[in-house]
């Protein structure tokens, strides 16, 4: 490529691929000779500066390439030994693990104990880790080499990833850490958006100025169309307000006349400012994306399903990871019966406990229930009370099984709050669309059922709480609400422009009204 580039006269051994315009004569265009002469000489091409820039970048590219080669060579210090992973897969795993700020042993410790408060790993790091977690098939092959003798036969990359293969539910543990770190932020962002939508809906219902403007616009339009304000349309859409500017006579439009009519009644009154202030919550939500918000809420509710399934079905896999001096793990409420978490030896340190995840040791299997477990089960009511007011998973401490148990309770509570918030906002949004005349078939059904839904809401919420709910879908926000908010925002801007024009030249409009 560089040889052909040099032969073609490309000084940097590569070409810029663009689309030349085929024009016979450049005169009259931006590329004409006359235009070139008018261009300042300071903007002319400096060949030497361009060359120095590319040469400097070439040197930096070489240095980056050298560093990448060193990183890759460190990631694959020894390419000999038994290969259980494909070379491509092994290379990707090695690069990601070497880029992590913690060692594989530290990573395994964090995952085993569900130490989501660890500052050694960022959420971005955790998402990358999901790519290196061995698949079920890979883990089965790797586990055959967990003894020291067999491990020594493996290639370095396989040895690095072996602790993750020996850790039960490793991929699920990574997802739990991601959920724990993001749950409070996602909950806060979504509930703030829902609250802002409700505030916008309230503003629309309460705006006396908006009603005044829309009713006057309805009378104007009916008179123009039918010669009688009492005939014709009974209601108009918010989008119709903007069309008033397009019905003109000369430079004056129907919207100008509407503004003049309002200003004539009270010249000291600033209707435009009143409208903007009353609809301020609407203007603040002009850029809301209903679909994106709805998707974020669904993802949040889906996260609870992941936590619930993990807690109910696999809590025994999280036993044996209690931090020294902290309470031992136990099963979650509603967890699958018959499997009770094992215990770490009382005189066994946290680091020694982690040795169970090394290739030299077996992963712990569940054992029978001890007397201490019975004591912990008796304190379940106290645990429920302890998490009653907690809304941040990141504050939960204890063994891995206890963290999982409390995490389920907290996320379940947040999901119930989110679902109630979503249902209330959806009902209010549908009511607002109906109030503004934007009622399609789906919106009409929701609006008609809103009263019945509200009446039965308390009973449904009680049943959901009793049954351990939290993952329900809830109502959907109407996409038409986004259209309504955008239309109102556009009208406020258009109205302001016309209002200022009329106020600056009210005398020209005053003559139309007479004395």
N, C-alpha and C positions, 0 to 999 in steps of 0.2 A: 504494500500500500504506500509506503514512504517513497519507494523508487518511482512508482507511477506518478505520485504527487509532485516529486521533484521534476520529472520530465514534463509535467503539465504546467510548470512554472509556479507552483504553490510554494511560497517561501517557508511555510510552517508544516509542510508535508501532509496537509489535509485541506479540504475545501469546505467552503460555506455553501450549503445547498439551499438556494432560495428560488423564487419564481420570477424570472425577468419578464418585463412587459414588452411585447412586440409592438413598437411604435416606429413609424417611418420618419416622423419629424417631431423632435422634442420641443419645438417652439410653441409657446403658449402653455406649457406644462411647468410643473414645479422643478423639472430637471433641465430646463432650457439654459442656454449659455448666458442669457441676460440675468437669469436668476442666480447663476453661479457668481457672476460679477458683483451682484449686490450682497452676496454672503460675506460676512466679516472674515478677514484674513486670519483672525485668531482661531476660528473654527476649522481651519484647513487641516488636512491629515498630516500628522507627525509620524513618519515611518519609523524613525529611530525609537520613539517612545513606545510605539506598538510592538516593535521587535523586543525591546527590553521587558515589556509586560509578559509576552508569551514565553520568553526565555526564563523569567523568574518563576512563572507558573509551572513550567516544565520541570524546573529543579524541585519545586514543592511536590509535584506529582511523584517524582522519583523517590523523594524522602518518604512520602506516604506509602508508596508501594513497598519500600524497604521495611517500614514498620509493620505493614500487613503481613509480609512474608515472615518476619520474626514472630508475630503473634501466632500465625498458623503453625510455624515450626514448634513453638512452645506448646501449642494445643495438641500437636501430634509428635511428642518427643520421640516416641518409638513406634514405628509402623510395622513392628514385627509381633508375632504372637497370633493367637487364635482370633479370627474375625467373626463376630456374631452379627455385626451391623454392616450394611453396605458402606462403601467408601464415601459416597455422597452424604448419607445420613450421619456417619461418624464425623465427617468434617464439619457439618453444620452444628452438631451437638458440641463438639470440642470448642468451636469458636464462641458459641453462646456461653458455655460454662466458664471459659477463660475470661470473658468480658464481665462476668458477674463480680460484684465487690466482695463476695464471700466465697469460701471454699465449698466443695460439694458436701463435706462433713457438716459445716455450719448450716448449709442450706437444708440438709436432711434433719438437723436438730430443730430448725425453725418450723419445718413442715410437720414433723412428728408431734411437737408440742403445740401446734397451731399458734405460734408466737407472732400474732399479727402486729403487735406493737414494736417488733424489731425494727430498728432504724437502719439495719444493714442492707435491707432490700427495699427498693421503691416498687410502686405498683406496676410501672413499666417493666421492671425486672421480672416481676411475677408473671406478667403476660408472656414474656419471652420464654420463661421456664416451661410453660405449657408445651412449647415446641420440642423440648428435649426430654420430656417425661417418656420413658419407654412404653411402647404399646403393650397390650396383653401378651402378644406372641413374643415380642422382644424380651419382656420381663421373664417369661417362662424359660427362655433359652439362657438368659443371664443367671438366673437363680441356680442353674445346674453347676455354676462355677463359684459358689459362695465360700467353699472351703479354701483355706490359705494355699494349699497345693494347686488347686484348680485355678484360683484367681491369678496366680503367678504366670499362668500360661496365656492369659488374655492380653490383647493389645491395650495400650495405655487408655484409649478412649473408652473402651468397654469397662476397664477398671474404674474410671472416673464416674461413670453413670451407674455402676453396679449398686451403690447404696440406695439410689432412687428406685431401682428395681426391687430391692428388698423391703422397701417401705410400703405398707398396705395403703391403698387408696391415695396414692401420691398425687395424681391429677386432681382428684376431688379436693384434696387438702389445699392445693394451689388456688382452686376456684373459691374455696371458703375464705382464704385470706384476702382474695380480691374483693369478695362480697363484704367482708368485715370492714375493709378499708374504705369502700365506696358507699356503703349503705346510708350513713348519716348525711353525706354530701348530696347523694342522689335524692334522698327523701326531702331534704331541705330545699333543693332547687325545684323539684316538682311541686311541692306544696306551696312554695312562694308563687310559682307561675299560676297555679290554680286559684290562689287567693287574689292575684292580680286580675285574673279573668272575672272572678265574681265581683270585684270592685268595678270593673269596666261595665259589667251588666247592670249593677246597681246604679251607676252613673247615667246610663242610658234611660233607665226607668224613671229616675228622679229629675232628669233635665227638663225643666219647664221651658227653657229657651228652645231646645230642640223640638218640643211639641209645638211651640208657637210658630217656628219657622216651617215645619212640615205641614201644618194646617193651612198656613198662608200660601205655601207652595201648591197645595192641593186645590185651593180655591182659584189660584191663578191659572193653573193648568186646565181645570174644568171649564173656566170661562173662555180660555183661548180655544179649546176644542169644541165646546158646545154652546157658547154664548150665555151660559147660565152656571154660576158657581155651585148650584145645588144639584146639578145633573152630572152624569159621567161617573168617574172613579170614586169609590168610597175610601180608598186608601192608596198610597203610593210607596214604592220602595225607597230606601235611603239612596240607592244608586240613581234614582230619578232626579234627585236634587241637583246633581251636577249637570244634568241635561238642560237645566234652565239657562245656563250660560250660552247655549248654542242657538236658542231662539232669539234672534236679534232683529233690530231695526237700526241700520247704520252701525254706530259703535256701541249702542245701548242694547243690553240684553234683558231678558225677563228676570234674571238674577239681580241685575242692577236695580230694576224696578222693585223687586222684593226688598232689597236693602234700603231703598229710598222710602218705601212704605213704613218700614220699621223705624227708620231714623226720623221721619216726619212726626211720628207720634210722640217721640221724646228725644230731642236733639242732644240732651245731656247724657243720654243712656248709650253705653257702648255694648251693643248686642253681641258684636263679634267677640269681645273679651269675655262676656258672660258665657257664651257658648263654649269658648276654649277652656275656661276654668271648670265649667260643669262637666265637660267631657275629657278632662285631663287624664283620668285613669284609662280612658279609651285610647288617647294619643300615646300613652306609655306602652300600650300593648299592640301598637300598629304593626310591629314586625313579628308578632307571635306566629309560630308554625305549629298548628294544631296537631298535624300528623306526627311531627317529631316529638312533641310533648307526650302524645298518646303512646308512642313507641317506647319512650323512656319509662313511662309508668308501667307498661306491660313488662318490660325487662326487669323492673324492680320487683313486681309481683312474681315473676318467674324465678327470680333469685330465691325467694322464700321456698318455692317448690323444691329447689335444689337442696337447701338447708334442711327442710323437713324430711325429704327422702333419705338424706345422709344420716340424719339423727335417728329416724325410725328404723332404718334397715341395716345400718353399718356402724352403729355406735360402738360395738364390741371391737371394731378395728382400731379405735382410737384409744384403747386402754394401754396402760404401762408407760404413759408419757408425763406423769405428774412431776412438776418441778419440786425440787427438794424444799420441804417446809410448807408446801401449799397443799390444799385439800386434794384427795384422790378422786379419780374419775368415777362416774356412774352412768347408768343408762338414762336416756332421755325419757320424758313422759311419753306414753303411747309407743315406745320402742318395741321392737319385736321381742317377744318373751323367750325365755330359755337360754339366753346368752348373757352372761354377766361379765363386766370388765375385769381383767386380771389386775393384780397389784404389783407394784415394784417393791422390792425388799426395803424395809425401813432404813436399813443402814447402807443403802446403795445411793451413791450420789447421782446428780443429774447427768454428769458426763459419763459415768459408768453405765447408766441406763441407756445412753445413746450408743454404747458399744453393741447393743443388740441389733443395731441397724448396719453394723459393719459387715463386710463379706465373711467375716470369721464366725459369725453367730447366727442363730436362727431368729426369725421374727417371732415375738411372743404369741402364744395361742391363748384364747380365753380360758380362765379357770373357774372353779366354783365360787359361789358367793361366800364371803367371809362375814364375821361378826361386825367388823367395821363397816362393811357395805350396808348391813341392816341399819346401823346408826345413821348412815348417810341418807338412806331412803326415808327414814323418819324425819330428816331435816328438809325434805323436799318442799314442804309448805313454806319454810323460811326462805328457801331459794326463790320460790315464786314471788314472795313478798319483796325479796331483795332486787328483783329485776322489774318490779311493777312500775317504778318511776324511771327506769333506765332507758335511754333512747340512743345510746352510742355503744355499738358492739366493741369498739376499741378499748373501752374501759373494763371489759370483762377479763378476769384473771383466773388462774387455777389450772387444773390438769386439762389435757386435751379433751377428754370426754365431758368434763364439766363445762369447759368453754363452749363446746358444741351444744350442750343442753341449754345453756343460758343464751347462746346466740339464737337458737330457734325461738325462744320466748320473746326476745327483743325484736327480732326481725318480723315475727308474727304480729306483734303489737304495732309496729310501724306499718305493716301491710294493711292491717285493719283500719288504721287511721287514714292511710292513703286511699283505700277503697271508699271509705265514707266521704272523704274530701272530694274524690272524683265523682261519686254519685251526686253529691250536692251541687257540684259545679256544673255537671252535665244537665241536670234538671233546670238549673237557673239559666244556662245557656240556651236551652230549647225554649224556655219561657220568654227570653229576650228576643229570640228570632221571631216568635209568634207576635210579640208586642210590636215589632218593627215590620210585620207583614211578610216576613221571609219564612213561610211555612211550606215545606215540601211534604210529600207523603210520609217519609220516615219521621220528620220533625213533628208532624201532626199527631202521629201515633204516640210518640214519646210525650208530647205536651198533654195529650188526652189522658195518658196513664200516670202523669206526674203526681196528681193528687192521691191516687190509690197507692202509688209507690211510697209516698211520704208517710201515709197512714200505716203501712205495713213495715216501714223501715226499721222501727224499734224492735219489733218481734224478730225480724230477719237477722238483725245485728246480734241480738241475744242468742239466737240459735247458732249463729256463726261462731260466737265467742265460746259457747259451750262445746261445740264440735271441733274446736281447734282450727278455726278457719284462718284465712289470711291470704290464700293464694287465689281467691276468686277474681274474676276478670273485672267486674264492675261495669258501669255504663260507659259508653263512648262519648267523647266530646264531638259535637256536630261540626263538620268541616266548614259549613256555611257561616259559622261564627267568625272565622278568620276573614271571610269576604266582607262581612258586615263591619268589622273593625277597620278594615282597610278603606271601605267606602266612606265611613264617617270621618276618618282621618283626612282623606282626600277632600271631602266637602269642606271641612273646617279650613283647610288651606285655601281652597278656591273662594270660599265665602269671605275670608279675610282680605284677599286681593280685591274683590269687588266692593266690599264694604269701605275700604280705604279710598277707592276711586270715587265712590258716591259721596262720601263725607268731604272729600277735597273739592267736589264740584256740585254740592247740593243745590245751589241756585239754579242750575240747569234742569234739575229734576223737579224743583219746587213749582216751576211754572205749569207743570202737568197737573198738579193737584189743585191749583187755583187758590182762592182765599181760604 
